[in-house]
Amino acid sequence: MRARILGSAAGGGFPQWNCACPNCVLVRAGDESVRPGTQDSIALSSAGERWLVVNASPDIHRQIQAFPALHPRGPRHTPIAAIALTNGDLDHVVGLLSLRESQPLVVLATERVRAGLVEQNAMLRTLARTPDQVTWRRLELGRELLLEDVGLGVTPVPAPGKLPVHLVGLSEPSPEDNVALRVRDLATGRVLAIVTSVGAIDREIEALVRGADAVLFDGTFWSEDELIALGLGRARARDMAHVPVGGPEGSLARLGALPAGARVFTHVNNTNPMLRAGGPERRAVEQAGWQVAHDGMEIPL
């Protein structure tokens, strides 16, 4: 399996357009200790011909342009066989609107995510100009969906999370609102766990990551009070459904000794100090055998 980080940043990207936190100041100044990043998206393939993209970020156009394997090979063509959505958050779905040029798309989503987008969002009608423009394939919790043309099997696992902001008060929470993905290479049997948004490490999530050959895990915040300490908000990490990386109950302490060959934190918020190479937080991550994702990073499997 080939796995490439198209975008490594959380919503808003890095730097965030309206933020002057220490990290954003450094990246705008061209400091070599930090790398700019586009918003969360991943490309996966078994043979490298047809691709599954996980999450369609608002930066999807730039991400496709930066990765020649996703370039069209004809007048109207795309190597992207399907797009999987882990939730209905805007930073994971807005990119679909950039792929609307009458190109047939296959979108994988739980029924809850599909309904929230199609039945409660008039803008998504942009993707229904022709009857066959979008084919929705349902992700059923715990059941593997085979993508024969990509050479992958995808199993959604419920991940503790939250409703998208635009649906709060309109829908009751459901286990289908936010999922992690177990992606299996049909040729080799190797497994990649994608857990880029998770509010708690429960038994199902722990079993998923411990059974994988490589792991991409939620690296949004370093500390529980990160935004509060910087004067950027009042919400704590878990209020926003993200397990912090640091601290005695953080993901690094809980999952630090994973046997997986590649262990990578991605979906990293612009405020997270582990973005700074050489800093104490980055050293702690690397000493534990983990990496911090960057755009264009290839995950060995």
C-alpha positions in Angstrom: 0.0 0.0 0.0 1.1 3.5 -0.8 0.0 6.2 1.6 0.7 9.9 1.1 -0.2 12.8 3.4 -1.9 15.4 1.1 -2.6 17.8 3.9 -1.3 17.5 7.5 -3.0 20.5 9.2 -6.2 20.8 11.1 -9.1 23.0 10.0 -7.8 26.5 9.0 -4.4 25.2 7.8 -1.0 26.3 8.8 -0.6 29.2 9.1 -4.2 30.0 9.8 -5.3 33.1 8.0 -6.4 35.1 11.1 -3.9 33.8 13.7 -0.7 35.3 15.0 0.2 32.6 17.5 3.9 31.9 17.9 3.8 29.1 15.3 2.0 31.1 12.7 4.4 34.0 13.2 7.4 31.7 12.6 6.0 30.1 9.5 5.2 33.5 7.9 8.7 34.6 8.7 10.1 31.7 6.8 11.6 30.1 9.9 13.1 26.7 9.0 11.9 25.0 12.2 8.3 24.9 10.9 6.6 23.9 7.7 3.4 25.3 6.3 0.6 22.8 5.9 -2.7 22.4 4.1 -5.8 20.9 5.6 -6.3 17.2 6.5 -6.4 14.8 3.5 -4.7 11.5 2.7 -4.3 9.5 -0.6 -4.1 5.7 -0.6 -3.5 3.1 -3.2 -2.4 -0.5 -3.5 -0.8 -0.4 -7.0 -0.6 3.3 -7.5 -3.0 3.5 -10.4 -6.3 4.1 -8.8 -6.5 6.1 -5.5 -8.7 6.5 -2.5 -8.7 10.0 -1.0 -9.7 10.2 2.7 -11.4 13.6 3.3 -11.9 16.3 0.7 -10.3 19.3 2.4 -10.9 22.9 1.2 -7.3 22.7 -0.2 -8.0 19.6 -2.4 -7.2 21.4 -5.6 -3.8 22.5 -4.5 -3.1 19.0 -3.0 -4.0 17.3 -6.3 -1.7 19.7 -8.2 1.2 18.9 -5.8 0.9 15.1 -6.3 1.4 14.0 -9.9 -0.1 10.5 -9.2 -3.5 12.3 -8.9 -3.2 14.3 -12.2 -5.6 13.5 -15.0 -4.4 11.3 -17.8 -6.9 12.4 -20.4 -9.2 15.3 -21.4 -11.7 14.4 -18.7 -10.1 11.9 -16.2 -9.1 11.4 -12.6 -7.1 8.6 -10.9 -9.3 9.2 -7.8 -11.6 6.2 -7.6 -13.3 7.2 -4.4 -13.4 9.8 -1.6 -14.0 8.6 2.0 -15.4 10.9 4.6 -14.6 10.3 8.2 -17.2 12.9 9.4 -19.2 15.8 8.0 -17.0 18.6 9.3 -16.6 21.4 6.8 -12.9 21.1 6.6 -13.4 17.5 5.4 -16.2 18.0 2.9 -15.9 21.5 1.4 -13.3 20.2 -1.2 -16.1 18.1 -2.8 -17.4 21.4 -4.2 -14.1 22.0 -5.9 -14.5 18.6 -7.7 -17.9 19.5 -9.3 -16.9 19.9 -13.0 -19.4 17.2 -14.1 -16.8 14.6 -13.0 -18.4 11.4 -11.8 -17.4 10.9 -8.1 -17.8 8.0 -5.7 -18.1 9.1 -2.1 -17.9 6.7 0.9 -19.7 7.9 4.0 -21.9 6.6 6.8 -25.6 7.1 6.2 -25.6 9.8 8.9 -22.8 11.8 7.3 -24.4 11.4 3.8 -27.8 12.6 5.1 -26.3 15.5 6.9 -24.7 16.7 3.7 -27.3 15.9 1.1 -30.6 16.4 3.0 -29.5 19.3 5.2 -27.2 21.3 2.9 -28.5 22.9 -0.2 -25.0 23.7 -1.5 -24.3 20.0 -2.1 -26.9 20.1 -4.9 -24.0 21.5 -6.9 -22.8 17.9 -7.1 -26.1 16.6 -8.6 -26.3 18.4 -11.9 -26.4 15.1 -13.7 -27.9 11.8 -12.4 -24.6 10.0 -12.3 -22.4 12.8 -11.0 -22.1 11.4 -7.4 -22.5 7.8 -6.3 -22.7 7.4 -2.6 -21.5 4.1 -1.1 -22.5 3.4 2.5 -19.9 2.8 5.1 -21.4 0.5 7.7 -19.8 0.3 11.1 -17.6 -2.8 11.5 -18.2 -4.0 7.9 -15.4 -4.0 5.3 -16.2 -2.3 2.0 -14.1 -3.6 -0.8 -12.7 -1.2 -3.4 -11.4 -3.7 -6.0 -10.2 -1.1 -8.4 -8.0 0.5 -5.7 -7.0 -2.8 -4.2 -8.1 -1.8 -0.7 -10.7 -2.8 1.9 -12.1 -0.1 4.1 -13.8 -0.7 7.5 -15.2 2.2 9.5 -14.9 2.0 13.3 -16.9 4.4 15.5 -14.7 7.0 17.0 -15.7 9.2 20.0 -16.4 12.6 18.4 -19.1 15.2 17.9 -21.6 16.5 15.5 -20.4 19.0 12.9 -21.0 22.6 14.1 -23.6 23.2 11.4 -25.8 20.3 12.6 -25.6 20.9 16.4 -29.2 21.3 17.6 -30.6 19.9 14.4 -29.7 16.2 14.9 -29.1 13.9 17.8 -25.5 12.5 18.1 -24.9 9.1 16.6 -21.9 6.6 16.5 -21.9 7.2 12.7 -21.1 10.9 13.1 -17.4 10.3 13.3 -15.4 7.3 12.3 -11.9 6.0 12.2 -10.9 3.8 9.2 -9.2 0.4 9.0 -7.7 0.3 5.5 -6.4 -3.2 4.4 -4.3 -3.8 1.3 -6.0 -6.7 -0.5 -2.7 -7.9 -2.0 -0.5 -7.8 1.0 -2.9 -7.8 4.0 -1.1 -4.9 5.6 -3.3 -2.5 7.5 -3.3 1.2 8.0 -5.4 2.8 10.8 -6.6 6.3 10.2 -7.8 8.0 13.4 -7.4 11.7 12.6 -10.2 13.0 14.8 -11.0 11.3 18.1 -12.2 12.6 21.5 -11.2 9.6 23.6 -9.2 6.4 23.3 -11.8 3.7 24.0 -11.5 -0.1 23.6 -12.4 -0.1 19.9 -9.9 2.6 19.0 -7.2 1.0 21.0 -7.8 -2.4 19.4 -7.8 -0.7 15.9 -4.4 1.0 16.4 -2.8 -1.9 18.1 -3.8 -4.2 15.3 -2.4 -2.0 12.5 0.9 -2.0 10.6 0.9 1.8 10.5 -1.1 4.4 12.3 -2.1 8.0 11.5 -3.5 9.5 14.7 -5.1 12.7 15.8 -2.4 15.2 16.6 -4.6 18.3 16.8 -3.5 19.7 20.2 -0.6 19.1 22.4 -2.3 20.1 25.7 -5.8 20.1 27.0 -5.8 23.9 27.6 -3.7 24.9 24.5 -6.1 27.5 23.1 -7.0 28.8 26.5 -3.3 29.3 27.4 -2.7 31.3 24.2 -5.8 33.4 24.7 -7.3 32.0 21.5 -10.5 30.5 22.9 -12.2 29.0 25.9 -12.7 25.4 24.7 -10.5 22.6 25.9 -9.2 19.9 23.6 -11.7 17.3 24.6 -14.5 19.8 24.3 -13.6 19.9 20.6 -13.4 16.0 20.5 -9.7 15.8 20.3 -7.4 13.8 22.6 -4.3 15.9 23.3 -0.9 14.4 22.4 0.9 15.4 25.6 0.2 14.9 29.3 -0.2 11.7 31.4 -3.6 10.9 29.8 -2.6 12.0 26.3 -2.3 9.8 23.3 1.5 9.7 23.4 1.4 8.3 26.9 -1.5 5.9 26.1 -0.2 4.7 22.7 3.5 5.4 22.9 4.6 1.8 22.8 2.6 0.7 19.8 4.2 -2.1 17.7 3.2 -0.5 14.4 6.1 0.2 12.0 5.0 3.8 11.2 3.3 6.0 13.9 2.4 9.4 12.7 0.5 12.3 14.3 -1.5 14.3 11.7 -4.4 16.8 11.5 -2.1 19.1 13.6 -3.5 22.4 14.7 -1.5 25.6 14.0 -1.1 26.2 17.8 0.5 22.8 18.5 4.1 23.3 19.7 5.2 19.9 18.3 5.2 21.6 14.9 8.5 23.2 15.8 11.4 21.0 14.9 14.0 20.8 17.7 11.5 21.9 20.4 10.9 19.8 23.6 7.5 18.6 22.4 8.9 17.4 19.0 11.7 15.7 20.8 9.3 13.9 23.1 7.3 12.6 20.1 10.4 11.4 18.2 12.0 9.8 21.3 8.8 7.7 21.6 9.1 6.5 18.0 6.4 8.8 16.5 6.6 11.3 13.7 4.8 14.6 13.0 3.2 14.6 9.6 3.9 17.1 6.9 2.4 17.7 3.5 3.8 15.3 0.9 5.0 12.8 3.5 4.9 9.1 2.4 4.0 6.5 4.9 5.9 3.2 4.4 3.8 0.0 4.5 
